[in-house]
Amino acid sequence: MERQYDIPTIMTTCLAVAMSIMYFIMPAATQQIFIVFAAISWFLVAICWLALKSTQYMHRLEGHGHEEKKKLTSHSGSQTLQMTSNQISQAKSELNAELDSLKSSLKNKDEEIENLKSEISNLHTLVEIEKLKVDLANLKTLAAKESAKKKK
């Protein structure tokens, strides 16, 4: 197996060695600082070395399981997309119904409601649906506040 060297690991090792040597060379008044510097430097060496080993391990695994991953995703991908599109269309219809019910109670917010309707028609992910549900909840709260003010 070919050895790979990582420049950050080599550089932090050189720094750690230099800090360790400086501890023995410097006067006693500065030794406490160099103990801290050396400890930090060796910690960075350990982190860089672990990152290098992790990267090498992941690259090694990438070559072996690549074909199996392709097969698994090709079989289950179409079913997931179909479920997601059904969920999205259902959420679109629910959001449109809620907007229509809000439209009657909020006369001054027509522009905001139209913006939300255009966002609903452009929905592609469930995250966007959840964001719009939060926006609708905020509009409902605003409508409730306005109706409470009118009743007073």
N, C-alpha and C positions, 0 to 999 in steps of 0.2 A: 504494500500500500504506500502511496506517495505521501510524504509529509508536507503539510501545508503550514506556513507560518503567517501569523497575523501581525501586521505592523503596530497596531495599538498595544498588543500584548508585549511585543518586544520593547517598545518605547517605555511602557509603564514598568517593565522589569528593570530596564536600565535606570529609571528614576528611583525605583525602590532600592536597588543596589547602591546607587549614589547616596541616597539618604542614610542607608545603613552604614556606609563607610564614613560619611560625614559625622555620624554620632561619635565615632572613635577619634576623629581628628579634632573636632571643635572643643573649645574650653568647656569646663564643667557647667558653667552658667547657661549654656545653650543646649546642653544634652537633653534636657526635658522636652524642648521643642522638637529636636530631631527624632526623639522616640515617637512622638505623635506623628510627625511627617513620615517616618518610616512605616509605622503601622498603617497609616492611610494609604501609602503607596503600595504596600503588599496586599492590602484589601482590594485596591484597584486592579492589581495583577490577577488576583483570584477571579474577580468579576470578568475581566477581559478573557481570561483563559476559559471560564465557563461559557461565555458567549461564543467563543470560537468552537468549542466542543459541541455546543448545541447546534450551531449552524452546520457543522460537518455531519452531525447525526441526522439532521433534517434533510440535507442533500442526499445522504445515503438512502434514506427511506423513500425519498421522492422517486427515485428510479425504480424501486421494486413494486410499489403498490399503485403506480400510475394507471395501468390498464384496468385493474380491478375497480378503481374509483370511477373510471369512465363508464364501465358497464353498470355499476350501481346507479349512477346519476341518470343515465339514459333511460333506464326502466322506470324509475320513480318520478322523474321530472315532469312528464306529461300529466300524470295524475295530480301532482301538486299544483301545476299551473291551472288545471281545470277547476280544482277546488277553490283556488285563490280567485279566479275570475268570477266564479259564482258568488263567492263571499263579497267581492267588490261590487258586483252589480246589485246584490241585495242591500248592501250598505248605501249605495248610491240612491236607491229608491227610498230607503228609510230617511236619509238625510234630506232629500227633496221634499218629502212629506212634512218633515219637521219645519223646514224653511217656509213652506206654504202656510202652515198654521201660524208661524211667527209673523208672516207678512201682514196679516190682518191686525195684529196687536201693535206693531211698530211701523208707523207711517213715515217717520222721518229717517228710518234706516234702510230705505229701499236700495240705495246704492251699495251699502254693505251686503245686503242680502243678494243682490245681483252678482257681486264679486264672489260670494260663497257658492252661488249656483254654478258659476263658470269653473270654480275650483272643483266642484263635485263632478262636473262633466269630464274633467281632465284627470280624475283619480287613477292611479296606477298601483299604489301599494297600500297595505293595511296601515302603515304608519301615517300616511296622509289622511286616511279615514279617521284615525284616532285624533289627529290634530284638528280636523274639522268638527268632530264631536265636541271637543273642548271649546272651539269657537262658538258652536251652537249653544252650548251650556252658558257661555258668557252672555250671548244675546238674550237667552231666556231670563237670566238674572237681571239684565238691563231692562227687559220688558216688564218684569215683575216690579222693579223699583219705580219705573215710570207709571205703572198702573196704581201703585200704592200712593205716589205723589198726587195723582189725579183724584183719588178717592178722598184725600185729606182736604 
